[in-house]
Amino acid sequence: MIWNKRELQQKIEEWLREDVGYGDITTMTTIPADEQGTGILYTKEAGIIAGLDVAELVFAVVDPTLTFTRKVEEGTFVDKGVQIAEVTGSVQSLLVGERLSLNLLQRLSGIATRTSEYAKAIEGTKARVVDTRKTTPGLRLLEKYAVRVGGGHNHRFALYDAVMIKDNHIKGAGSITQAVQAARAAIPHTMKIEVETESLEEVQEALAAGADIIMLDNMPNDMMREAVGMIGGRAIVEASGGVNLETIRGIAETGVDVISVGALTHSVKALDISLDLNQRKR
């Protein structure tokens, strides 16, 4: 898992402050402070599990004495009713961390599960499925991680790590050529330039301007196939817009290299996961 653990811990502390505030009033008034137990995390529907490290860190931040034991490996596809982890220790601490850990685990597992469906739909083609910046504010690092767990790949992380010239940039710069030239003169040689195109004429201009990646935005499959032939391997070809599980196979078969899918993160359904408490004697 690639992230800065300290940074993630700080985010978890912030999220806990939002949820817990001055304390879990219900838990503090109903559960004895010395009550011990085990929380069983299990699936209520089938899917790919992603985010076990994150769930474990949530409980560790709440109470370092809690013991988190995973029952499946990260990225495993499990059926409904499978125990995926258990957390043992203070019942009060278990209940304080329950909601945040489940919220994150459910969302990341939902993203991994959905991504896997898209990746399987284009098996046998050269195309790869990638995510977009259409992520939940504050959760981008985790959501893009979940895409990788599901067999997808990451597009640029944010505005700072690649040049992506879209329609409004082209309007503001005056043309694709002017936009590419201006960007090329300002960026380091290690950074790539991507240009969004909507017609074959724009594809030709982007290619002539020296774009490294050419995005075919909302083009019909026949036009995309012709664009791939025009480009002839001189730039990476990305397809975007109107992509769903019914259309992605046909898009991949046009010969594009990359298919970006905002639906992997912006409207994904969380995987249903619950925690049940099995108490032990004090």
LODREN-463492 format. One record per residue (C-alpha): residue in three letters; z, y negated, x negated. Coordinates in steps of 0.5 Angstrom, whole numbers, plus 2048, in hexadecimal, padded with zeros to 3 digits. Last residue first. Example, Ala and Ser with C-alpha at 12.3 -4.5 7.8 and 13.67 -1.06 7.14 Angstrom:
Ser80E8027E5;Ala8108097E7;
***
This chain:
Arg84081381E;Lys83C819821;Arg835818821;Gln830815826;Asn829816827;Leu82580F828;Asp81E80F82A;Leu81980B827;Ser81280A82A;Ile80B80A828;Asp80580882C;Leu7FF806828;Ala7FE7FE829;Lys7F77FD82C;Val7F27F8828;Ser7F07F282A;His7EF7ED824;Thr7F07F381E;Leu7EB7F881E;Ala7E77F4824;Gly7E57EF81E;Val7E07F481C;Ser7DB7F3816;Ile7D67F8814;Val7D47F980D;Asp7CE7FC809;Val7C97FB80E;Gly7C380080F;Thr7C1800816;Glu7C5806817;Ala7CC802817;Ile7CA7FE81D;Gly7C8804821;Arg7CF80781F;Ile7D3801821;Thr7D0800828;Glu7D580482C;Leu7DB803828;Asn7DA7FC828;Val7D67F7824;Gly7D47F1828;Gly7D47EC822;Ser7D37EE81A;Ala7CF7F2816;Glu7CF7F180E;Val7CA7F2809;Ile7CC7F2802;Ala7C67EE7FE;Arg7C07F07FA;Gly7C07F77FD;Gly7B97F6801;Ile7BB7EF804;Met7B57EF808;Gly7B67F780A;Val7BD7F580C;Ala7BA7F0810;Glu7B57F4814;Arg7BB7F9816;Met7BF7F3818;Met7B97F181D;Asp7B97F8820;Asn7C07F8821;Pro7C17F2825;Met7C47EC821;Asn7CB7EA822;Asp7CC7E781B;Leu7C97EA815;Met7CD7E8810;Ile7CA7E8809;Ile7CE7E9803;Asp7CD7E77FB;Ala7C97E07FE;Gly7C37DE7F9;Ala7C07D87FC;Ala7BA7DD7FD;Leu7BE7E2801;Ala7C17DD805;Glu7BB7DA807;Gln7B87E1809;Val7BD7E280D;Glu7BD7DC811;Glu7B67DD812;Leu7B87E4815;Ser7BC7E181A;Glu7C47E081B;Thr7C77E0814;Glu7CE7DF811;Val7CE7DE809;Glu7D27E2804;Ile7D47DF7FE;Lys7D77E37F8;Met7DD7E17F3;Thr7DD7E37EC;His7D87DD7EA;Pro7DD7D87EB;Ile7DC7D47F1;Ala7DA7CC7F1;Ala7D27CD7F0;Arg7D17D37F4;Ala7D47D07FA;Ala7D07CA7FA;Gln7CA7CE7F9;Val7CB7D37FE;Ala7CD7CD803;Gln7C67C9801;Thr7C27D0802;Ile7C57D1809;Ser7C47CB80B;Gly7C77C480D;Ala7CE7C580A;Gly7D17C3810;Lys7CC7C7815;Ile7CD7CD80F;His7D47CD80F;Asn7D47CD817;Asp7D07D3817;Lys7D47D7812;Ile7D47D780A;Met7D97DC808;Val7DC7DB801;Ala7E17E07FF;Asp7E87E07FD;Tyr7EB7D9800;Leu7E97DA807;Ala7ED7E0808;Phe7EE7E8807;Arg7E67E9806;His7E47EF809;Asn7E87F5809;His7E67FC809;Gly7E780280F;Gly7EA80980E;Gly7F0808813;Val7F480780D;Arg7F080180B;Val7F07FE812;Ala7F77FE812;Tyr7F87FA80B;Lys7F47F580E;Glu7F97F4814;Leu7FE7F480F;Leu7FC7EE80B;Arg7F97EB811;Leu8007EB815;Gly8027E4814;Pro7FD7E1819;Thr7FA7E781D;Thr7F37E981A;Lys7EC7E781C;Arg7EB7E6814;Thr7E67EC814;Asp7E67F3813;Val7E17F8810;Val7DD7FE812;Arg7D980180D;Ala7D280380D;Lys7CE808809;Thr7CD80D80F;Gly7D0814810;Glu7D6811813;Ile7D580B818;Ala7D980D81E;Lys7DF810819;Ala7E0809816;Tyr7E080681D;Glu7E580B820;Ser7E980B81A;Thr7EA80381A;Arg7ED804821;Thr7F280981F;Ala7F4804819;Ile7F57FE81D;Gly7F9802822;Ser7FD80581C;Leu7FE7FE81A;Arg8007FB821;Gln805801822;Leu80880081C;Leu8097F981C;Asn80C7F9823;Leu8107FF822;Ser8147FC81B;Leu8157F681F;Arg8187F9825;Glu81C7FE822;Gly8207FA81C;Val8267F7820;Leu8267FE824;Leu82780281D;Ser82C7FD81A;Gln8307FE820;Val830805820;Ser832805819;Gly82E80B815;Thr82880F815;Val82180D816;Glu81C813818;Ala814813817;Ile80E81581A;Gln81081A81F;Val80A81C823;Gly80A81C82B;Lys80281A82B;Asp7FE81D826;Val7FE81A81F;Phe7F981781A;Thr7FC816813;Gly7FA810810;Glu80180F80D;Glu80581680C;Val809819811;Lys81081B812;Arg81381480F;Thr81A81380E;Phe81D80D80E;Thr82580C80C;Leu82980680E;Thr82E803809;Pro8297FE807;Asp82A7FB80E;Val8257F6812;Val8217F580C;Ala8217FD80B;Phe81F7FE812;Val8197F9811;Leu8177FC80B;Glu81680380E;Ala812800813;Val80E7FD80E;Asp80D80380A;Leu80B807810;Gly806802812;Ala800807814;Ile80080D818;Ile7F980F81B;Gly7F9811822;Ala7FB815828;Glu80081282E;Lys80781282F;Thr809812827;Tyr810813824;Leu815810821;Ile81C813821;Gly82280F820;Thr82881281D;Gly82F81081E;Gln83680D81C;Glu83A809820;Asp83F80581C;Ala83E7FE81F;Pro83F801826;Ile83980082A;Thr8397FC831;Thr83B7F582F;Met8377F4828;Thr8317F882B;Thr8307F3831;Ile8317ED82D;Asp82C7EF827;Gly82E7E9822;Tyr82E7E2821;Gly8267E2821;Val8247E9822;Asp81D7E9823;Glu81B7E2820;Arg81F7E381A;Leu81D7EA81A;Trp8167E8819;Glu8187E3813;Glu81B7E9810;Ile8157ED811;Lys8117E780E;Gln8157E7808;Gln8157EE807;Leu80E7EE807;Glu80E7E9801;Arg8137ED7FD;Lys80E7F37FE;Asn8087EF7FB;Trp8027F37FE;Ile7FE7F97FD;Met800800800;
***
